[in-house]
Amino acid sequence: MALRASPFPNGFVSGIHAVGWAFILPCFWFLDRLIAVCKSTTQEKTQRLEEECYLHPLKVFFGSIIFFILFLATAPLAFLGFLLWAPLQACRRPFNYHRETPSSPEKETHRGFELVGKASFGFATANLCLLPDSLARFNNLGHTQSRAGAIGQRIVQGVCRPHIRIFVDSPSSCGTLSPSSSILPTGNSSTYGATDRQAQPPVIHHSDSAEGHVSVPKSNSHVVCVPCDDTEEPSSESPSPLLNSNQNSNQQGRTGHRSAPRPLLSQGLRQQDNIPWEVSSLFPANVDILCLEEVFDKRAAQKLTQALRPIFGHILYDVGLYACQPPCSCSSFKFFNSGLFLASRFPVLEAQYHCFPNSRGEDALAAKGLLSAKVLIGKNRKQKKVVGYFNCTHLHAPEGKSNDLIW
């Protein structure tokens, strides 16, 4: 399916859709506020206890009455808007497409194939739970719009930070360690993965079995080289200035080895001998394709798009179908889209969406499905276009038996 900026075939249909949604939005917002004022998150409850605020029951009582009255007052207008909005979903393309014009064409191509015949790419995925504020509170999350803006800023900051690599040559072939917060010094030493002393200048550690090479850009940041060998060698010498930045408080006497976090062990995941576990507080750097799930709220999707568009010039959002669709497409009335959100540094040539037909429970209210995108990632040495195919999906969320999770 070729991409256009508008999901509708022409401006007239798009205008009628905008008018219908404008009639629906006030009623929807009052209903959202009515539920949100009665449902508090743990953070809000804790804040009220710390501030010794005892007026919350009055806020809930009067707020519920006011929002309920406003909801009833705008319901007739919303019904009229629904009569305009629902039929138009049959001719709506199942996603919105945003394209940011790049400052130079080179930013949208990967020259690895053209220069050396191969290239590497970075991918990231995350479940954001950006539901309407009232529904997000049932997952103990609130302020969906603010969270969407903050998430977008965190992603941009993480992707744009200096790319630092540590090259370790050893018999165990650890390869290149990806950049993370564990190799970036922070001001708060209590955070997971931070070192407890002042950062030392970059060093090269030599031993009988491994030789480390540290490549550091000229900046105020310091990189700590971590030996790849997991063996422990007792030494009577004074403590080395080389610190293991992946140590926590329970492993001060061990070097280069860390056990798996308890949540992963409780799920039956076991650590292999030569693969380190790592927790990063920063978003991965140098991400080329970003696949996000549960971006159900339209306004949150627009905030994410505004935040990400300087880095990811091609974005597909508001993916999915609404209302009643033709047979063999979706099984029931869809109140929410699929929640899928795809952002790419490279041009998206085509995209297709397939709605899952056999959804169950509350997931049936959302148009969950599969988003497939054809992306132009560069040219080869013969100047022929090289494309990649990427798929993004979000499966059945509620708990249940395995035979109930088949779409």
C-alpha positions in Angstrom: 0.0 0.0 0.0 1.5 3.3 -1.1 2.0 5.9 1.5 0.2 9.3 1.7 0.2 11.9 4.5 -3.6 11.6 5.0 -5.3 8.3 5.8 -8.3 9.4 3.7 -8.6 9.4 -0.1 -9.3 13.2 -0.4 -9.6 16.4 1.6 -13.4 16.4 1.6 -13.7 13.0 3.4 -10.9 14.1 5.7 -12.8 17.3 6.6 -16.0 15.4 7.4 -14.1 13.0 9.6 -12.5 15.9 11.5 -15.9 17.5 12.1 -17.4 14.2 13.3 -14.4 13.7 15.7 -14.7 17.3 17.0 -18.3 16.5 18.0 -17.2 13.3 19.8 -14.2 14.6 21.6 -15.8 16.7 24.3 -18.1 13.8 25.4 -15.2 11.4 25.3 -13.0 13.8 27.3 -15.6 14.3 30.0 -16.1 10.5 30.3 -12.4 10.1 30.6 -12.2 12.7 33.4 -15.2 11.1 35.2 -13.4 7.8 35.5 -10.0 9.4 36.2 -11.2 11.5 39.1 -12.4 8.3 40.8 -9.3 6.3 40.2 -6.0 7.3 41.8 -2.6 5.9 41.2 -0.2 4.8 44.0 1.9 7.9 43.4 -1.0 10.2 43.9 -2.1 8.4 47.0 1.4 8.6 48.5 1.6 12.3 47.6 -1.6 13.0 49.4 -0.4 11.2 52.5 2.8 13.1 52.5 1.1 16.4 52.1 -1.7 15.4 54.6 -4.4 16.4 52.2 -7.8 15.3 53.3 -9.9 17.0 50.7 -9.7 14.3 48.1 -13.1 12.7 48.9 -14.7 16.2 48.3 -12.8 16.4 45.0 -14.1 13.0 44.0 -17.7 13.8 45.0 -18.1 17.1 43.3 -15.8 16.2 40.3 -17.9 13.1 39.6 -21.1 15.2 39.6 -19.7 17.9 37.4 -18.1 15.6 34.8 -21.2 13.4 34.7 -23.5 16.4 34.0 -21.2 17.6 31.3 -21.0 14.1 29.8 -24.8 13.9 29.6 -25.0 17.4 28.1 -22.5 16.6 25.3 -23.8 13.1 24.6 -26.4 14.2 21.9 -23.7 16.1 20.1 -21.4 13.1 20.3 -24.1 10.8 18.9 -24.4 13.1 15.9 -20.6 13.1 15.4 -20.6 9.3 15.7 -23.1 9.1 12.8 -20.6 11.1 10.7 -17.5 9.4 12.0 -18.3 5.7 11.9 -19.3 5.2 8.2 -16.1 7.0 7.1 -13.9 4.3 8.7 -14.7 2.0 5.8 -12.6 4.2 3.5 -9.9 5.1 5.9 -6.4 3.7 5.4 -5.3 1.8 8.5 -2.5 4.2 9.6 -1.3 7.7 9.5 2.1 8.5 7.9 4.4 11.4 8.9 7.4 12.2 6.8 10.0 14.7 7.9 12.1 16.3 5.1 15.7 15.5 5.9 18.4 18.2 5.8 20.5 16.0 3.5 19.7 12.8 1.6 22.7 11.0 3.2 20.9 10.9 6.5 18.2 8.5 5.1 20.6 6.0 3.6 23.0 3.4 5.0 26.2 3.3 2.9 27.5 0.1 4.4 26.3 -2.0 1.5 27.7 0.4 -1.0 31.2 0.7 0.6 31.9 -2.7 2.1 29.1 -4.9 1.0 27.5 -5.3 4.5 25.8 -3.2 7.1 24.4 -3.4 10.7 21.3 -1.9 12.0 19.8 -1.2 15.4 16.3 -2.1 16.4 14.3 -1.4 19.6 10.8 -2.2 20.9 8.9 -1.2 24.0 5.4 -1.5 25.4 4.4 2.0 26.6 0.8 1.5 27.9 -0.3 4.8 26.5 -4.0 4.3 27.0 -6.5 7.1 27.6 -5.7 8.5 31.0 -8.7 6.9 32.8 -7.9 3.3 31.5 -4.2 3.8 32.1 -4.9 4.3 35.8 -6.1 0.7 36.1 -2.5 -0.2 35.3 -1.4 2.3 38.0 -0.3 4.8 35.4 -1.6 8.3 34.9 -1.1 11.5 32.9 -0.8 9.8 29.5 -0.1 13.0 27.5 2.8 14.0 29.8 4.2 10.5 29.8 4.1 10.4 26.0 6.1 13.6 25.8 8.6 12.5 28.4 9.1 9.1 26.7 9.7 10.8 23.4 12.4 13.1 24.9 14.1 10.1 26.7 14.2 8.2 23.4 15.7 11.1 21.5 18.3 11.7 24.3 19.3 8.1 24.4 19.5 7.7 20.6 21.5 10.9 20.1 24.1 10.4 22.9 27.7 9.8 21.9 28.2 6.2 20.7 30.9 4.6 22.9 32.2 1.2 22.1 34.5 -1.1 24.1 36.5 -3.6 22.0 37.6 -6.7 23.9 39.8 -9.3 22.2 40.0 -12.6 24.2 39.6 -16.3 23.7 36.0 -16.2 24.9 35.1 -13.8 21.9 33.0 -11.4 23.8 33.0 -9.0 20.9 31.8 -5.5 21.2 29.9 -4.4 24.3 26.9 -2.2 23.5 26.9 1.3 25.0 24.7 1.6 28.1 24.4 3.6 31.3 26.8 1.3 33.0 29.7 2.8 31.1 28.5 6.4 31.4 29.4 8.1 34.7 26.4 9.5 36.6 26.2 11.9 39.5 24.2 9.5 41.6 26.3 6.6 42.8 23.2 4.8 44.2 21.8 4.0 40.8 22.1 0.5 39.5 25.4 0.0 37.6 27.1 3.2 38.7 30.6 3.2 40.1 31.2 4.2 43.7 34.3 6.2 43.1 35.3 9.1 40.9 35.7 8.0 37.3 39.3 7.2 36.5 41.0 8.1 33.2 40.6 5.4 30.5 43.1 2.6 30.9 44.1 -0.5 28.9 44.2 -3.6 31.0 46.7 -6.3 30.1 46.7 -9.9 31.3 48.0 -13.3 30.2 44.8 -14.2 28.5 43.2 -11.0 27.3 44.1 -7.6 25.9 41.5 -4.8 26.0 41.4 -1.8 23.6 39.4 1.2 24.6 38.3 3.7 22.0 37.0 6.9 23.6 35.9 10.2 21.9 37.4 13.4 23.2 34.9 14.5 25.9 34.5 14.7 29.6 33.2 11.2 29.8 35.4 8.3 30.9 35.0 4.7 29.9 35.9 1.8 32.1 37.3 -1.3 30.4 35.8 -4.5 31.9 37.7 -7.8 31.5 35.6 -10.4 29.6 37.0 -13.4 31.5 34.6 -14.5 34.3 37.3 -16.3 36.2 38.4 -15.0 39.6 42.1 -14.6 40.2 43.0 -13.8 43.8 45.7 -11.1 44.1 47.7 -9.8 47.0 48.4 -6.5 45.3 46.7 -3.2 46.1 43.3 -2.7 44.6 43.5 -1.7 40.9 42.1 1.6 39.8 40.1 -0.4 37.2 36.6 -0.8 38.4 33.9 -3.1 37.2 31.1 -0.7 36.3 28.6 -3.5 36.3 29.1 -4.4 39.9 26.3 -3.9 42.4 26.6 -3.7 46.2 26.3 -7.5 46.6 29.2 -8.3 44.3 32.0 -5.9 45.4 34.5 -8.8 45.6 34.0 -10.2 42.1 35.1 -9.0 38.7 33.5 -9.3 35.3 30.6 -11.5 36.5 27.1 -10.8 37.6 24.2 -13.1 38.3 20.9 -12.6 36.6 18.3 -10.3 38.2 15.8 -12.0 40.5 12.7 -11.3 38.2 14.4 -13.1 35.3 15.4 -16.0 37.5 11.9 -16.3 38.8 10.7 -16.7 35.2 13.0 -19.6 34.6 15.7 -17.7 32.6 19.2 -18.8 33.4 22.4 -17.0 32.6 24.9 -18.5 30.3 28.6 -18.5 31.3 29.8 -15.9 28.8 26.8 -13.6 28.5 26.6 -10.7 31.0 23.3 -9.4 32.4 23.0 -5.7 32.2 20.4 -3.1 33.2 20.5 0.3 31.5 18.7 3.4 32.5 19.2 5.0 29.1 17.5 4.1 25.8 19.7 2.2 23.4 21.9 4.4 21.2 22.0 4.3 17.4 18.5 2.8 16.9 17.4 2.7 13.2 14.0 1.1 13.5 11.7 1.7 16.5 8.6 -0.5 17.1 6.3 0.6 20.0 3.2 -1.1 21.3 0.1 0.1 23.2 0.2 3.6 21.8 -3.6 3.6 21.8 -4.3 7.3 22.6 -4.3 9.5 19.5 -3.0 12.6 21.2 -0.2 10.6 22.9 0.8 9.2 19.4 0.9 12.8 18.1 3.1 13.9 21.0 5.5 11.0 20.3 5.6 11.9 16.6 6.4 15.5 17.4 9.2 14.4 19.7 10.7 11.7 17.5 10.5 13.3 14.1 13.8 15.1 14.2 15.6 11.7 14.5 13.1 9.3 12.9 11.9 11.0 9.7 9.3 8.3 8.7 6.6 7.4 11.3 3.5 5.2 11.1 1.0 5.9 13.9 -2.7 5.5 14.7 -2.4 2.0 13.1 -5.6 -0.1 12.9 -9.2 -0.1 12.1 -12.2 1.5 13.9 -15.9 0.8 14.1 -17.5 -2.1 12.2 -15.5 -3.3 9.2 -16.4 -5.5 6.3 -16.6 -9.3 6.8 -13.4 -11.2 7.1 -11.6 -8.2 8.4 -12.3 -7.8 12.1 -14.7 -9.7 14.2 -16.3 -6.9 16.3 -16.7 -3.2 16.8 -13.3 -1.6 17.5 -13.1 1.3 19.9 -9.3 1.5 19.8 -6.6 1.1 17.2 -3.9 -1.6 17.3 -1.6 0.5 19.5 1.3 -0.1 17.1 3.8 2.7 16.3 6.7 2.4 13.9 9.4 5.0 13.5 12.3 4.6 11.0 15.3 6.6 10.0 15.0 5.2 6.5 12.3 5.9 3.9 9.2 3.6 4.3 8.2 2.6 0.7 5.1 0.5 1.5 3.1 -0.6 4.5 0.3 -3.1 5.1 -1.8 -3.8 8.1 -3.6 -7.1 8.9 -6.2 -7.2 11.7 -6.3 -10.4 13.8 -9.8 -11.9 13.4 -10.1 -14.0 16.6 -9.4 -11.6 19.5 -10.8 -12.4 22.9 -12.0 -10.5 26.0 -11.2 -6.9 26.4 -8.6 -7.2 23.7 -11.4 -7.5 21.2 -12.2 -3.8 21.8 -8.8 -3.0 20.1 -7.9 -3.6 16.5 -4.8 -5.6 17.3 -2.9 -6.9 14.2 0.3 -7.1 12.3 2.0 -4.0 10.7 4.4 -4.9 7.9 6.7 -2.2 6.3 9.0 -2.2 3.3 12.0 0.1 4.1 14.6 1.5 1.7 17.9 1.0 3.7 20.5 1.9 1.0 22.1 0.9 -2.2 24.6 -1.9 -3.0 27.8 -1.5 -5.0 25.9 -1.8 -8.3 23.7 1.1 -7.2 20.7 -1.1 -6.9 18.2 -0.4 -4.1 18.5 -2.5 -1.0 15.2 -2.9 0.9 14.3 -4.5 4.2 11.0 -5.9 5.5 10.0 -5.2 9.1 7.0 -6.5 11.1 5.5 -5.0 14.3 2.7 -6.7 16.3 1.2 -7.0 19.8 -0.4 -10.2 20.7 -3.1 -11.2 23.2 -2.5 -9.5 26.5 -4.8 -11.0 29.2 -3.7 -14.0 31.1 -5.1 -17.4 30.2 -4.3 -20.9 29.0 -2.0 -21.4 26.0 -4.8 -22.6 23.8 -6.6 -19.3 24.3 -3.7 -17.3 23.0 -4.0 -18.4 19.4 -5.1 -15.7 16.9 
